[in-house]
């Protein structure tokens, strides 16, 4: 299909000129070269032509789309080229105004220290989503918006097990909120962009793909969490925690959470579908409700069995 598209449109003139050159080459060498010489020339020409076919066959979808655009008289190849060139920039420009830096101060009475992480505004009233470990134990929070405005923040609620926290920025005006996408629609190999403030470097973005979907916490040595994560090779560093992972539409599809120790290109993010469900439960019930069985297994001694027999008039428990 690629060869047919390319040679049927953009390569048409190239094909005609190539055959013209071959005809002139044949005419020139017919009387001037011995049989083996002519064969060598045509072999070389054949190699060149075969390489051109192979090269066009491996041409990216972008070039095919550009040729299609020129054929139908729609978007010009130049416009299409710019669209591909700035596709990450367009996605970032949609999400960037909602990305924030969260500075935390902690004071336990003996010493105080500061740390920082990332977050994103998911509601115009100043509601911010971040990781619970970013704000855990903080005595005061400062939220820095994309335009440099600093606001006082407070932890509205958090769930340590899922590592999700809601921070509320104190503001009287509406803030720019990010568009919430659906992590359930992600596919392995899809482009994603990680936004945040690694190392306190504001407005930092890294690009990668979705490496895996549904990576279980048991695989990461955190079985008690009973969580699933999105794995990506986009760089997630210290300070990225709580920042958004966006798709090419500029929609948040996950929240950066952690990276594999001593390994490069392996980071993990909490799916946005799960994060927003946790937000709903925190605001509805004040906590996350998790299923559990109301029972436990214990070892009963003979004295316990006798006590049960007396209390409930049961016989035969002790044999």
Backbone torsions as a table, in degrees:
resi	resn	phi	psi	omega
1	UNK	NA	-38.9	-178.8
2	UNK	-64.3	-46.1	179.1
3	UNK	-61.3	-41.8	-177.9
4	UNK	-64.3	-40.9	179.6
5	UNK	-66.9	-47.9	-174.6
6	UNK	-69.2	-47.0	-178.4
7	UNK	-74.5	-20.7	178.5
8	UNK	-79.8	-13.7	-177.1
9	UNK	-132.3	-90.0	-171.9
10	UNK	-63.4	-26.0	-176.1
11	UNK	-96.1	4.7	-175.0
12	UNK	-61.7	-49.1	-179.4
13	UNK	-66.7	-34.3	178.9
14	UNK	-65.3	-40.3	179.5
15	UNK	-64.1	-44.0	-179.2
16	UNK	-62.7	-46.3	-178.9
17	UNK	-66.6	-33.0	-179.4
18	UNK	-66.4	-44.2	178.8
19	UNK	-68.0	-33.6	176.5
20	UNK	-63.4	-42.8	179.0
21	UNK	-64.6	-38.2	178.9
22	UNK	-66.1	-39.0	178.6
23	UNK	-64.7	-42.8	179.4
24	UNK	-67.2	-35.8	178.1
25	UNK	-65.1	-40.2	179.3
26	UNK	-64.5	-43.2	-179.9
27	UNK	-64.4	-38.5	-177.0
28	UNK	-70.3	-35.5	-173.0
29	UNK	-96.0	-7.9	-173.4
30	UNK	-59.7	-43.5	-177.4
31	UNK	-102.6	-16.2	-172.3
32	UNK	-93.8	-13.9	-173.7
33	UNK	-125.6	148.7	174.3
34	UNK	-69.6	170.7	-176.1
35	UNK	-56.7	-44.0	-178.3
36	UNK	-67.7	-29.9	179.3
37	UNK	-68.1	-44.0	178.2
38	UNK	-62.6	-39.8	179.0
39	UNK	-62.5	-38.7	179.7
40	UNK	-65.3	-42.2	-179.3
41	UNK	-62.8	-46.0	-179.2
42	UNK	-67.9	-33.3	176.5
43	UNK	-64.1	-43.5	178.6
44	UNK	-63.8	-42.4	178.7
45	UNK	-63.9	-38.8	178.5
46	UNK	-63.4	-40.1	177.6
47	UNK	-62.0	-44.0	179.9
48	UNK	-62.4	-41.6	-180.0
49	UNK	-69.2	-39.5	177.6
50	UNK	-63.8	-39.2	179.0
51	UNK	-63.2	-38.5	179.1
52	UNK	-63.5	-40.5	177.9
53	UNK	-64.1	-43.9	-179.9
54	UNK	-64.3	-40.2	-177.3
55	UNK	-65.1	-41.3	179.8
56	UNK	-72.7	-28.7	179.4
57	UNK	-68.2	-27.1	179.3
58	UNK	-98.5	10.0	178.5
59	UNK	-64.2	144.1	-177.0
60	UNK	-66.9	161.2	177.3
61	UNK	-58.5	-25.1	-179.9
62	UNK	-61.8	-46.0	-178.6
63	UNK	-66.8	-38.2	176.9
64	UNK	-62.5	-45.5	179.4
65	UNK	-62.9	-37.2	179.5
66	UNK	-63.6	-43.7	178.9
67	UNK	-65.0	-40.4	177.2
68	UNK	-60.8	-41.0	-179.2
69	UNK	-63.4	-41.1	179.8
70	UNK	-68.8	-35.0	-177.9
71	UNK	-64.7	-44.2	-176.4
72	UNK	-86.9	-3.2	177.4
73	UNK	74.2	23.0	-179.5
74	UNK	-92.9	-129.9	179.9
75	UNK	-58.3	133.1	-179.6
76	UNK	-69.2	159.0	179.0
77	UNK	-61.3	-35.6	180.0
78	UNK	-65.5	-42.5	177.9
79	UNK	-64.6	-40.8	179.6
80	UNK	-66.7	-38.7	178.2
81	UNK	-62.1	-42.4	178.3
82	UNK	-66.0	-35.5	179.0
83	UNK	-62.6	-41.6	177.8
84	UNK	-71.5	-35.9	-178.4
85	UNK	-63.9	-38.7	-174.3
86	UNK	-107.2	19.6	-175.0
87	UNK	-64.4	-36.4	177.1
88	UNK	-71.9	-38.9	179.8
89	UNK	-61.5	-40.3	179.8
90	UNK	-63.9	-41.1	179.8
91	UNK	-65.6	-43.7	-179.0
92	UNK	-64.6	-40.2	-178.0
93	UNK	-62.4	-27.7	178.7
94	UNK	-76.6	-35.2	-174.4
95	UNK	-94.7	-27.0	-171.7
96	UNK	-54.8	-40.3	-178.9
97	UNK	-61.4	-18.3	-177.8
98	UNK	-97.9	-4.8	-178.7
99	UNK	-84.4	133.6	-177.0
100	UNK	-128.0	159.8	171.7
101	UNK	-106.6	135.0	-178.3
102	UNK	-115.6	115.9	177.9
103	UNK	-101.5	128.8	-176.1
104	UNK	-116.8	135.3	173.5
105	UNK	-112.9	136.2	179.5
106	UNK	-126.7	136.6	-179.7
107	UNK	-142.2	113.4	-178.4
108	UNK	-101.7	12.2	179.4
109	UNK	95.9	-24.3	178.7
110	UNK	-103.4	-39.3	178.1
111	UNK	-153.6	161.6	179.2
112	UNK	-129.4	151.4	177.9
113	UNK	-153.1	165.3	-177.3
114	UNK	-122.8	152.3	174.6
115	UNK	-148.3	168.4	-179.7
116	UNK	-144.4	156.6	177.8
117	UNK	-150.4	-166.4	-178.1
118	UNK	-121.2	170.9	177.9
119	UNK	-168.9	178.7	177.1
120	UNK	-148.9	144.9	-178.7
121	UNK	-79.5	120.2	179.3
122	UNK	-108.4	-5.4	176.1
123	UNK	-143.1	138.0	-175.7
124	UNK	-63.7	-14.1	179.8
125	UNK	-77.7	1.4	178.8
126	UNK	103.2	10.9	178.1
127	UNK	-76.5	128.3	-175.2
128	UNK	-124.2	138.7	176.8
129	UNK	-103.5	136.4	178.2
130	UNK	-154.7	-178.1	176.8
131	UNK	-82.8	146.0	177.9
132	UNK	-64.2	-34.5	-178.0
133	UNK	-71.4	-16.6	177.5
134	UNK	-70.6	-39.0	-173.4
135	UNK	-108.3	-0.2	-177.2
136	UNK	-60.6	127.2	177.6
137	UNK	76.2	6.9	-178.8
138	UNK	-74.2	136.0	177.3
139	UNK	-92.2	-21.2	175.5
140	UNK	-153.8	148.5	-178.4
141	UNK	-127.2	140.6	172.5
142	UNK	-124.3	123.1	-179.1
143	UNK	-103.3	122.7	178.4
144	UNK	-106.3	120.2	-179.2
145	UNK	-78.9	172.5	-178.3
146	UNK	-61.6	-30.7	-179.7
147	UNK	-87.2	5.7	178.0
148	UNK	94.3	-7.8	178.9
149	UNK	-64.9	134.5	179.0
150	UNK	-108.2	131.5	-178.9
151	UNK	-126.6	150.2	174.9
152	UNK	-75.9	139.8	-179.3
153	UNK	-127.5	162.1	175.5
154	UNK	-144.9	153.4	178.3
155	UNK	-81.9	115.3	178.5
156	UNK	-74.8	-46.1	178.3
157	UNK	-169.6	161.8	179.8
158	UNK	-155.1	161.4	176.0
159	UNK	-133.3	108.5	-173.8
160	UNK	-67.0	-33.9	-175.7
161	UNK	-65.3	-42.4	178.6
162	UNK	-89.3	-10.9	180.0
163	UNK	65.4	40.8	178.8
164	UNK	-121.0	135.6	179.3
165	UNK	-138.9	148.7	174.6
166	UNK	-108.7	125.3	176.5
167	UNK	-113.1	137.4	178.0
168	UNK	-111.2	120.5	176.7
169	UNK	-86.4	135.4	-179.5
170	UNK	-79.8	110.5	-177.5
171	UNK	-152.7	151.1	177.9
172	UNK	-101.4	-13.0	-179.1
173	UNK	-109.7	161.1	178.4
174	UNK	-73.1	136.0	178.0
175	UNK	-101.8	158.4	178.8
176	UNK	-76.4	118.8	-178.5
177	UNK	-98.6	150.5	178.9
178	UNK	-78.2	155.5	175.0
179	UNK	-84.5	124.5	-178.1
180	UNK	-87.5	121.5	178.9
181	UNK	-93.7	-156.6	-180.0
182	UNK	-129.7	114.7	179.3
183	UNK	-69.0	-22.4	179.0
184	UNK	-65.8	-15.3	-179.6
185	UNK	-96.1	-1.2	179.6
186	UNK	-68.0	150.3	176.8
187	UNK	-127.3	148.0	176.9
188	UNK	-62.8	132.0	-177.9
189	UNK	96.3	-6.9	-179.8
190	UNK	-73.8	142.9	177.7
191	UNK	-68.0	139.8	172.9
192	UNK	-141.0	157.3	179.5
193	UNK	-125.8	129.5	177.7
194	UNK	-97.3	125.0	179.5
195	UNK	-114.1	146.7	177.9
196	UNK	165.0	-160.3	-175.1
197	UNK	-130.3	63.7	179.7
198	UNK	-65.2	135.2	-179.1
199	UNK	59.6	28.5	-178.1
200	UNK	65.7	15.2	177.3
201	UNK	-88.5	100.7	-174.8
202	UNK	-65.5	152.4	175.1
203	UNK	58.3	47.1	177.8
204	UNK	-103.9	134.6	177.5
205	UNK	-127.4	144.6	172.7
206	UNK	-132.1	153.6	-173.6
207	UNK	-121.4	143.9	175.9
208	UNK	-165.5	-162.3	178.6
209	UNK	-123.2	167.1	172.1
210	UNK	-76.7	113.0	-177.3
211	UNK	-83.5	-32.3	179.9
212	UNK	-160.6	153.1	178.1
213	UNK	-121.8	139.3	177.7
214	UNK	74.9	34.0	176.1
215	UNK	-71.6	115.7	-172.3
216	UNK	-78.5	146.4	179.7
217	UNK	-62.2	-26.5	177.5
218	UNK	-64.1	-30.7	177.9
219	UNK	-71.4	-19.7	-177.3
220	UNK	-103.0	7.5	179.8
221	UNK	78.3	22.1	179.9
222	UNK	-127.4	55.8	-174.4
223	UNK	-60.8	-29.9	-176.9
224	UNK	-65.7	-22.2	-177.8
225	UNK	-74.1	-28.9	-177.3
226	UNK	51.2	51.1	-177.4
227	UNK	-119.4	159.9	170.5
228	UNK	-123.5	145.4	-174.7
229	UNK	-125.8	161.4	170.6
230	UNK	-98.6	126.0	179.1
231	UNK	-97.0	138.0	-179.6
232	UNK	-141.4	154.7	175.4
233	UNK	-97.1	0.6	172.2
234	UNK	-65.6	136.7	-173.5
235	UNK	-61.8	123.3	172.2
236	UNK	-119.4	114.3	-176.6
237	UNK	-119.2	174.6	177.9
238	UNK	-59.1	126.4	-175.7
239	UNK	106.0	-21.0	175.4
240	UNK	-76.0	-17.9	-175.9
241	UNK	-53.1	129.0	179.0
242	UNK	92.8	-11.2	-179.2
243	UNK	-78.7	162.2	-177.3
244	UNK	-81.9	146.2	166.9
245	UNK	-107.4	119.8	-172.3
246	UNK	-114.4	157.6	173.6
247	UNK	-93.7	-174.7	-176.5
248	UNK	-75.3	-4.2	172.8
249	UNK	-90.6	-2.3	-177.3
250	UNK	80.8	13.6	-179.9
251	UNK	-93.4	139.9	176.9
252	UNK	-75.7	128.0	-178.9
253	UNK	-118.8	-8.3	178.7
254	UNK	-165.2	168.5	178.5
255	UNK	-123.3	123.0	-179.7
256	UNK	-55.4	137.6	-176.8
257	UNK	-130.1	-47.5	-174.8
258	UNK	-165.4	170.0	175.4
259	UNK	-130.6	159.8	178.8
260	UNK	-73.3	131.1	179.9
261	UNK	-67.9	136.4	175.6
262	UNK	62.9	18.8	176.6
263	UNK	-131.1	140.7	178.7
264	UNK	-100.4	147.9	175.5
265	UNK	74.7	18.4	177.5
266	UNK	-130.5	101.5	178.0
267	UNK	-125.8	162.0	-175.7
268	UNK	-131.7	142.1	-179.1
269	UNK	-134.3	148.6	179.5
270	UNK	-83.9	124.2	-180.0
271	UNK	-55.6	139.3	-176.0
272	UNK	-67.5	-30.0	177.2
273	UNK	-60.0	-43.3	179.0
274	UNK	-69.8	-41.6	-179.7
275	UNK	-60.1	-44.2	-178.5
276	UNK	-71.2	-28.9	174.9
277	UNK	-68.0	-38.6	177.2
278	UNK	-66.0	-39.8	176.0
279	UNK	-59.5	-44.2	-179.1
280	UNK	-60.8	-44.2	-178.9
281	UNK	-69.2	-38.9	178.7
282	UNK	-61.8	-37.9	-178.2
283	UNK	-82.4	-25.0	179.9
284	UNK	-87.0	-45.9	-173.9
285	UNK	-110.8	-9.8	-177.7
286	UNK	81.2	-3.6	178.7
287	UNK	-159.5	169.7	177.7
288	UNK	-92.4	124.0	179.5
289	UNK	-89.5	120.5	-179.1
290	UNK	-117.7	142.1	-179.8
291	UNK	-67.7	143.5	177.1
292	UNK	-157.3	159.6	176.8
293	UNK	-95.3	133.0	-178.7
294	UNK	-84.4	57.1	-179.9
295	UNK	-154.2	160.5	174.2
296	UNK	-147.5	157.5	-177.4
297	UNK	-99.3	127.8	177.9
298	UNK	-132.5	158.0	176.0
299	UNK	-94.7	123.0	-177.5
300	UNK	-96.7	130.7	174.1
301	UNK	-83.6	167.4	-179.5
302	UNK	-61.6	-35.1	177.7
303	UNK	-64.4	-34.9	177.7
304	UNK	-66.4	-41.5	179.5
305	UNK	-63.4	-41.5	178.4
306	UNK	-62.9	-38.7	178.5
307	UNK	-63.3	-39.4	177.8
308	UNK	-65.9	-39.3	178.6
309	UNK	-61.5	-43.6	-179.7
310	UNK	-69.3	-41.9	-175.2
311	UNK	-70.1	-33.7	-174.3
312	UNK	-118.3	12.7	177.9
313	UNK	55.3	43.5	179.8
314	UNK	-103.8	139.8	177.6
315	UNK	-118.1	150.5	172.9
316	UNK	94.8	-0.9	179.9
317	UNK	-68.5	-31.7	-178.4
318	UNK	-94.9	5.4	178.0
319	UNK	77.1	NA	NA
